[in-house]
């Protein structure tokens, strides 16, 4: 994977935004953001014929889904994993 082009200051801003969204009880923006980033990484791995990377990204998607489900019981776990690995239909 390529190193992130995001500087430490930007990461803290993003972190504050995500924390604010979680505190406000609105997980939707966070789950969509994470699913989009994971989907891009998964598609990139598939395009490069890198099945080990694609499987690792799938594993990370499941970890995020577990955390989101634990904190929001009605969360669509399967829908998140599909969005994170296949993108929107």
N, C-alpha and C positions, 0 to 999 in steps of 0.2 A: 504494500500500500504506500501511497505517496504521503509524505509528511503533510500535516495540516498547514494551510496558508494563513490560518487565523492566529493572530497574535494573542498573548496572554491577556491584554486589556479587553479585547473583544470577547474572549471566552468568559471573562467575569461578567460582562454585560449580558451575554446570552444566558449564563447561569442564573443571574438575578431575574431575568425575564421568565425563565422556566420555573424557578422557585416561586415567583409571584403567581404564575398561572396555576401551579399546584396548590398553593396556599388558598387561592381564591376558589378552589374546588372545580376548576374547569380543565379536565385532563385532555380534552379534545385537541387543542392546539399542540400540546406536547406530543401526543401519540401520533398525530399526523406528521409532525416534523420528524420524529424518530423514524417512522415508517418510510417516509420519503428518502431520508438519507440512507437507510439500510437498503431500500429498493435500488437506489442508484449504485451502491456498492455491489449488490448482488448481481445486477445486470452487467456491470463492468467485469466482474469475475467470470460470469458466463461467457461474455464476449471474448475474453482472453483465454477461454477454455481452461479455467482454473477451478476445477471442482472442489478442491480442498478449501479454497477461500470461500466459495459459495456455501459450502456446508458450515463453515465457521460463522458466516454471516447469518445463516439460518439459526444456528445455535444462539447467537446474540439476540436475534429477534424473539426467540422463545424466552430468553432471560428477561428481556424488557416486558414481554407479554405477561410473564409470571408476576413481575413487580406491579404492573398496572392493574392486573386482576386482583392482587392482594389488597391494593389500596382503594380500588373501585370495583366492588363485587359484580356489578352489572356490565362490566367492560367486555367487549366482544373480542376475546382472545384469539379465536381462529381467524376472524376478519383482519385483525392486526397482523398476524403472521403472514397471511396471504398477501396483504397490501405491502408488507415489508420485503417480500421475496418475489412477488409476481407483478406487483403494480396494480393500478386500477383496471377493472375489466372493460 
